[in-house]
C-alpha cells in the first residue's frame, strides 16, 4: 500500500457537520503516525478513541470506513513533501493550521 495522508475531521456544532480539522494521520505500512491539532480535544475525542486501541494493521484496515462516518470523517490528501512519515504529517498539520487563518 502506498503512503497515505489523512486529515482527520471532528464534529462542528456551528456547521452541523464534521468540518473541524483535529489531526493528521499518516500511514506508510507498517508505520502509522498521528499529529493532533492543538486545542481541539473535544472535537477530536472520537478519533482519539478510535486510534488509542488500534494497532497499525487495524488502522490500515479501518481508515476507509472511519473516513466515511458522518460525525468524525477524514479526507485523504496528497503529501506536501517527501521524507520521513512524521515530518510529512507535521508539515500537513502546519498547512491545516495555516489555512485556518
Buried (B, 14 or more C-beta within 10 A) or exposed (E): EEBBBBBBBBBEEEEEEBEBBBBBBBBBEEEBBBBBBEEBEEBBBBBBEBBEEBEBEEBBEEBEEBBEEEEBBBEEBEBBEEEEBEBBBBBBBEBBEEEEE
